[in-house]
Amino acid sequence: MGQTGQGAAAPQKLVRLGSSFWRLWWANAINSIGDGAFNAAMPLLAVTVTKDPQQVALISAASYLPWLLVSLPAGAIVDRYERTTLMWRGQAAQAAVVAAVAVTVVAGGVSIPVLAVACFLLGSIQVVITNAAQSVLPQIVPVDLLQRANSNQYVVQTVGESSLGPPLGSLLFTAAATLPFSVDAASFILSAGLLITIPKRISDHIGRRSSMRAEVAEGLRWLTSHKLLRTLAVLLGINTFCNRLGVATLVLFSTQTLHLSDRAYGLMLVGEGVGSLIGGLVNVRIARKLGPIRAFAVSLAANSVIYAGMGLASSGALLGVMLALCGFVITVSSVVTVSLRQEVTPSNLLGRVNSVFRMVGWGLMPLGALAGGFVAQHLGLRAPFLIAGGVRLAALLVALPLLIAETRAMREKFRTSTEP
């Protein structure tokens, strides 16, 4: 009886998401495939220039450095302007940057500094786009469907970036080094065309012209005063640092230690997308069964073990399985944190709170990438994964008492609100 009821309710929820959401979803789907091709091709292109782990890690660091440097002003921009307009204009600019990379490849001007600059520019624009996408979602989706909407978005993004895009990118790269970058540029243009068709959301936040510093400070104060979100942001920061520490030299670990070909490397990356797809399909049930905070904590604990397994992997197949498990638990924890943030944050502050959260949560990623290159250089290509797993577990154990207390507080609040 319960299963039948759930099955009958699902179509209604899909309908209620609305046409604006599905246009956003399709734009994300198209762009994610292009980004997946780019993400597989860029390290392969870097390896044609140098085999130095620290220089290869520099490319990864440049991609994520904007989350540390650009996040705060980006949040204020997202709270000042119409969010879908920011998104499509940003993607048009990204198309131009990726096209310039393709031209550089043809001209034979590829170097580590050139690739690092391109990745930094793309990452800077992506900070604004990602913030705007997360901030506009509560404007086009009912609050009770945010978890499902975020799951749908996360699934299609990870499938594109981790399952479909990487093998496509590595296959195209073996045919011609410019092809994956051309595909990514085309995906930006198609995605921007879809975003233009989404009706604009004119809100009270649009057009505000108070001091940028004052607006950023307001978002910073709001997040730091919220104990749960503050703790989640710090934990996310440590975990994304460890993620980059481990995978910054993944291409070298795969091709040199495990002796995978360029094509096999791209296929191995599919594992993460498969795990993310499964995680996206079941994360709503997991969050309901365990509670969002407990689901988050269990995901982090599992990922600590998974990273140790990645460092001990003896074959590309085993590493692919570990990546699939990693994709699964990351999807669960990511959807939980995004949905909680969207539910509790006022709409006029959401862009700035997102920016502070992501700066703390993602700002350490470039440092993690540089640390990964240093560790790999001096301790070997397996060491970054093992160290990352240990640091993740230690951070979770420190934060666990607070997470347990917050879980109890949420249960008590729910019990009080449902009492007659």
Solvent accessible surface area in square Angstrom, and as a share of the most:
residue,aa,sasa,rsa
1,M,209,0.93
2,G,53,0.51
3,Q,158,0.70
4,T,99,0.57
5,G,41,0.40
6,Q,125,0.55
7,G,47,0.45
8,A,67,0.52
9,A,40,0.31
10,A,42,0.32
11,P,74,0.47
12,Q,121,0.54
13,K,47,0.20
14,L,81,0.41
15,V,119,0.69
16,R,121,0.44
17,L,1,0.00
18,G,29,0.28
19,S,73,0.47
20,S,12,0.08
21,F,0,0.00
22,W,72,0.25
23,R,85,0.31
24,L,4,0.02
25,W,53,0.18
26,W,139,0.49
27,A,2,0.02
28,N,30,0.15
29,A,10,0.08
30,I,49,0.25
31,N,10,0.05
32,S,2,0.01
33,I,57,0.29
34,G,0,0.00
35,D,22,0.11
36,G,0,0.00
37,A,0,0.00
38,F,17,0.07
39,N,77,0.39
40,A,0,0.00
41,A,0,0.00
42,M,7,0.03
43,P,29,0.18
44,L,7,0.04
45,L,8,0.04
46,A,0,0.00
47,V,22,0.12
48,T,91,0.53
49,V,64,0.37
50,T,22,0.13
51,K,121,0.51
52,D,48,0.25
53,P,22,0.14
54,Q,76,0.34
55,Q,76,0.34
56,V,5,0.03
57,A,0,0.00
58,L,73,0.36
59,I,10,0.05
60,S,17,0.11
61,A,6,0.05
62,A,10,0.08
63,S,32,0.21
64,Y,47,0.18
65,L,57,0.28
66,P,0,0.00
67,W,10,0.04
68,L,66,0.33
69,L,104,0.52
70,V,35,0.20
71,S,1,0.00
72,L,43,0.21
73,P,53,0.34
74,A,1,0.01
75,G,0,0.00
76,A,0,0.00
77,I,53,0.27
78,V,0,0.00
79,D,0,0.00
80,R,28,0.10
81,Y,84,0.32
82,E,16,0.07
83,R,3,0.01
84,T,3,0.02
85,T,18,0.11
86,L,32,0.16
87,M,7,0.03
88,W,68,0.24
89,R,148,0.54
90,G,11,0.11
91,Q,10,0.04
92,A,48,0.37
93,A,44,0.34
94,Q,3,0.02
95,A,8,0.06
96,A,65,0.51
97,V,24,0.14
98,V,0,0.00
99,A,43,0.33
100,A,55,0.43
101,V,4,0.03
102,A,11,0.08
103,V,99,0.57
104,T,32,0.19
105,V,25,0.14
106,V,114,0.66
107,A,82,0.63
108,G,65,0.62
109,G,38,0.37
110,V,35,0.20
111,S,37,0.24
112,I,9,0.04
113,P,90,0.57
114,V,60,0.34
115,L,1,0.00
116,A,15,0.11
117,V,90,0.52
118,A,9,0.07
119,C,5,0.03
120,F,61,0.25
121,L,83,0.41
122,L,16,0.08
123,G,9,0.09
124,S,20,0.13
125,I,37,0.19
126,Q,53,0.24
127,V,2,0.01
128,V,29,0.16
129,I,7,0.04
130,T,25,0.15
131,N,4,0.02
132,A,0,0.00
133,A,25,0.20
134,Q,27,0.12
135,S,1,0.00
136,V,0,0.00
137,L,5,0.02
138,P,41,0.26
139,Q,43,0.19
140,I,20,0.10
141,V,6,0.03
142,P,50,0.31
143,V,99,0.57
144,D,91,0.47
145,L,3,0.01
146,L,2,0.01
147,Q,36,0.16
148,R,67,0.25
149,A,0,0.00
150,N,12,0.06
151,S,4,0.03
152,N,33,0.17
153,Q,24,0.11
154,Y,48,0.18
155,V,20,0.12
156,V,19,0.11
157,Q,67,0.30
158,T,17,0.10
159,V,30,0.17
160,G,2,0.02
161,E,48,0.21
162,S,14,0.09
163,S,15,0.09
164,L,96,0.48
165,G,0,0.00
166,P,3,0.02
167,P,28,0.18
168,L,63,0.31
169,G,0,0.00
170,S,0,0.00
171,L,83,0.41
172,L,32,0.16
173,F,24,0.10
174,T,69,0.40
175,A,79,0.61
176,A,42,0.32
177,A,31,0.24
178,T,30,0.17
179,L,69,0.34
180,P,0,0.00
181,F,0,0.00
182,S,52,0.34
183,V,49,0.28
184,D,2,0.01
185,A,11,0.09
186,A,49,0.38
187,S,8,0.05
188,F,5,0.02
189,I,111,0.56
190,L,108,0.54
191,S,0,0.00
192,A,7,0.06
193,G,37,0.36
194,L,51,0.25
195,L,3,0.01
196,I,92,0.47
197,T,72,0.42
198,I,5,0.03
199,P,73,0.46
200,K,118,0.50
201,R,63,0.23
202,I,135,0.69
203,S,35,0.22
204,D,146,0.76
205,H,4,0.02
206,I,49,0.25
207,G,41,0.39
208,R,66,0.24
209,R,145,0.53
210,S,54,0.35
211,S,64,0.41
212,M,71,0.31
213,R,207,0.76
214,A,54,0.42
215,E,3,0.01
216,V,23,0.13
217,A,31,0.24
218,E,69,0.31
219,G,0,0.00
220,L,71,0.35
221,R,150,0.55
222,W,59,0.21
223,L,4,0.02
224,T,62,0.36
225,S,91,0.59
226,H,53,0.24
227,K,101,0.43
228,L,14,0.07
229,L,1,0.01
230,R,93,0.34
231,T,19,0.11
232,L,1,0.00
233,A,2,0.01
234,V,76,0.44
235,L,4,0.02
236,L,33,0.16
237,G,1,0.01
238,I,47,0.24
239,N,7,0.03
240,T,14,0.08
241,F,51,0.21
242,C,0,0.00
243,N,23,0.12
244,R,41,0.15
245,L,7,0.04
246,G,0,0.00
247,V,24,0.14
248,A,9,0.07
249,T,0,0.00
250,L,11,0.06
251,V,4,0.02
252,L,1,0.01
253,F,0,0.00
254,S,0,0.00
255,T,33,0.19
256,Q,79,0.35
257,T,46,0.27
258,L,22,0.11
259,H,148,0.66
260,L,35,0.17
261,S,67,0.43
262,D,55,0.28
263,R,131,0.48
264,A,35,0.27
265,Y,10,0.04
266,G,0,0.00
267,L,103,0.51
268,M,15,0.07
269,L,23,0.12
270,V,37,0.21
271,G,14,0.13
272,E,53,0.24
273,G,0,0.00
274,V,69,0.40
275,G,4,0.03
276,S,3,0.02
277,L,65,0.32
278,I,86,0.44
279,G,0,0.00
280,G,6,0.06
281,L,123,0.61
282,V,42,0.24
283,N,0,0.00
284,V,15,0.08
285,R,172,0.63
286,I,43,0.22
287,A,10,0.07
288,R,163,0.60
289,K,174,0.74
290,L,55,0.27
291,G,20,0.20
292,P,41,0.26
293,I,4,0.02
294,R,104,0.38
295,A,1,0.01
296,F,3,0.01
297,A,12,0.10
298,V,79,0.46
299,S,7,0.04
300,L,11,0.05
301,A,36,0.28
302,A,35,0.27
303,N,4,0.02
304,S,5,0.03
305,V,108,0.62
306,I,14,0.07
307,Y,0,0.00
308,A,36,0.28
309,G,20,0.19
310,M,0,0.00
311,G,0,0.00
312,L,121,0.60
313,A,0,0.00
314,S,88,0.57
315,S,47,0.30
316,G,12,0.12
317,A,81,0.63
318,L,72,0.36
319,L,0,0.00
320,G,11,0.10
321,V,80,0.46
322,M,35,0.15
323,L,5,0.03
324,A,21,0.16
325,L,82,0.41
326,C,3,0.02
327,G,0,0.00
328,F,55,0.23
329,V,16,0.09
330,I,41,0.21
331,T,0,0.00
332,V,3,0.02
333,S,12,0.08
334,S,23,0.15
335,V,1,0.01
336,V,2,0.01
337,T,5,0.03
338,V,19,0.11
339,S,2,0.01
340,L,14,0.07
341,R,2,0.01
342,Q,9,0.04
343,E,87,0.39
344,V,64,0.37
345,T,10,0.06
346,P,57,0.36
347,S,59,0.38
348,N,67,0.34
349,L,13,0.07
350,L,2,0.01
351,G,0,0.00
352,R,3,0.01
353,V,0,0.00
354,N,0,0.00
355,S,2,0.02
356,V,2,0.01
357,F,0,0.00
358,R,16,0.06
359,M,41,0.18
360,V,49,0.28
361,G,0,0.00
362,W,64,0.22
363,G,0,0.00
364,L,68,0.34
365,M,9,0.04
366,P,3,0.02
367,L,85,0.42
368,G,0,0.00
369,A,0,0.00
370,L,80,0.40
371,A,29,0.23
372,G,0,0.00
373,G,0,0.00
374,F,113,0.47
375,V,19,0.11
376,A,6,0.05
377,Q,84,0.37
378,H,113,0.50
379,L,122,0.61
380,G,32,0.31
381,L,29,0.14
382,R,84,0.31
383,A,16,0.12
384,P,0,0.00
385,F,0,0.00
386,L,72,0.36
387,I,68,0.34
388,A,0,0.00
389,G,4,0.04
390,G,43,0.41
391,V,61,0.35
392,R,7,0.03
393,L,77,0.38
394,A,55,0.42
395,A,13,0.10
396,L,7,0.03
397,L,107,0.53
398,V,125,0.72
399,A,15,0.11
400,L,58,0.29
401,P,89,0.56
402,L,54,0.27
403,L,3,0.01
404,I,77,0.39
405,A,54,0.42
406,E,34,0.15
407,T,18,0.10
408,R,164,0.60
409,A,54,0.42
410,M,68,0.30
411,R,118,0.43
412,E,86,0.39
413,K,154,0.65
414,F,140,0.58
415,R,126,0.46
416,T,81,0.47
417,S,85,0.55
418,T,83,0.48
419,E,107,0.48
420,P,179,1.13
